[in-house]
Every structure is written in structure tokens, then in C-alpha cells.
Amino acid sequence: MAMPNLNDMMSQLKQAGEKMQDVQKQLEKITAEGEAGGGMVKAVVNGKQKLLSVKIDPEIMDDPEMVQDLVVAAVNSALEKVLKLAQEEMNRAAGGMLGNTDFLKNLNFGQ
């Protein structure tokens, strides 16, 4: 039985680390918009699950409870969308090695 080449293994690990750094940078650039209340509230998040913006239709500002509920719904919608985009980016970077698993959910992303 042949021993694996340690240099090859180290090179592959280095390449994987570089790919992961690239993916982290890409995740900051990926954005998704979620909306609620027929578009009365819109939220934008990035692939690092940071909330970037919230837009609220001024016509609904007289009902604070409804606004709060719609903001939560819009943000959750955006997070669900960006999670799917981030998973696609991770799979692309891994060359399909991750398969169709919920890789980011296993790391507690999107939960």
C-alpha cells in the first residue's frame, strides 16, 4: 500500500484554504432582498448574514405592531434567500465536492 505524498496533501490543504478565503470575500458581495406585506417592507442582507438595509413604506408607519411584524418577515425572507445563494457559492468553490448537503446549515448558518 503506497503512502500518500505529504507534499501533495499540504498543497491541497493550502489550495482549499485559499478557496475558502475567496469564498468569504464573495459572501460579502452576495446580496438578497426579502419583502413582506406585498412589498411594503423590504430588507437586504449579504452572504455573511449582515442586514444591509430596510425600507418601509411610509403609509404603514401609523401601525407600529404591523411594521415590526413585517420587518421580521422581510429580514427572514432575505436570510433564507441569501443562504441558498451562499450554499451555491460554497458548492461552486468546492468544485461540487460538497454535493447537495446543507453545508452552511451544518455550520449553524441560517438557523
C-alpha positions in Angstrom: 0.0 0.0 0.0 1.5 3.3 -1.1 1.8 6.2 1.4 0.1 9.4 0.3 2.5 12.1 -0.7 2.7 14.6 2.2 3.7 17.5 -0.1 0.6 16.9 -2.3 -1.6 16.8 0.7 -0.2 20.0 2.1 -0.6 21.7 -1.3 -4.2 20.6 -1.5 -4.9 21.9 2.0 -3.3 25.2 1.1 -5.4 25.5 -2.1 -8.6 24.6 -0.1 -7.7 27.4 2.4 -7.2 29.9 -0.4 -10.5 28.9 -1.9 -12.3 29.4 1.4 -10.8 32.9 1.8 -12.1 33.7 -1.7 -15.5 32.4 -0.8 -15.6 34.5 2.4 -14.9 37.6 0.2 -17.6 36.5 -2.2 -20.1 36.1 0.6 -19.8 39.8 1.4 -20.7 40.6 -2.2 -23.7 38.3 -2.4 -27.0 40.1 -1.5 -30.6 39.1 -1.4 -33.8 41.1 -0.9 -36.7 39.8 1.1 -40.1 41.6 1.3 -43.3 41.4 3.3 -46.7 42.9 3.1 -46.8 43.0 -0.7 -43.5 44.9 -0.8 -44.4 47.4 1.9 -41.3 46.4 3.8 -38.1 45.3 2.1 -34.8 44.1 3.6 -31.4 43.4 2.0 -28.8 41.1 3.6 -25.5 39.9 2.4 -24.0 36.4 2.3 -22.3 37.0 5.7 -25.9 37.4 7.1 -25.5 41.1 7.8 -28.5 43.3 7.4 -27.6 46.0 4.9 -30.9 48.0 4.6 -34.5 48.1 5.5 -37.1 50.1 3.5 -40.6 50.8 4.9 -43.5 52.3 3.0 -44.4 55.5 4.9 -48.1 54.7 4.5 -47.9 51.9 7.1 -46.0 53.8 9.8 -49.2 54.5 11.8 -49.3 50.8 12.8 -46.1 50.0 14.7 -47.0 46.4 15.5 -47.7 45.6 11.9 -44.4 47.3 10.9 -42.5 45.3 13.4 -44.0 42.0 12.1 -43.4 42.9 8.5 -39.7 43.9 9.2 -39.1 40.5 10.9 -40.8 38.7 8.0 -38.8 40.6 5.3 -35.5 40.0 7.1 -36.2 36.3 7.5 -37.2 36.1 3.8 -33.9 37.8 2.8 -31.9 35.5 5.0 -33.4 32.4 3.5 -32.7 33.6 0.0 -29.1 34.6 0.8 -28.5 31.2 2.5 -29.3 29.4 -0.7 -27.1 31.7 -2.7 -24.2 31.2 -0.2 -24.6 27.5 -0.4 -24.4 27.7 -4.2 -21.2 29.8 -3.9 -19.7 27.3 -1.5 -20.5 24.4 -3.7 -19.1 26.2 -6.7 -15.8 27.0 -4.8 -15.6 23.4 -3.6 -15.9 22.1 -7.2 -19.1 20.2 -6.3 -17.3 18.2 -3.6 -20.0 19.2 -1.0 -22.8 17.7 -3.0 -26.4 18.8 -2.3 -25.9 18.9 1.5 -27.0 21.8 3.6 -23.3 22.6 4.3 -23.9 26.0 5.8 -26.8 24.8 7.9 -24.4 22.2 9.4 -22.2 25.2 10.5 -25.3 26.8 12.1 -25.6 29.4 9.3 -29.2 30.3 8.6 -30.6 28.8 11.8 
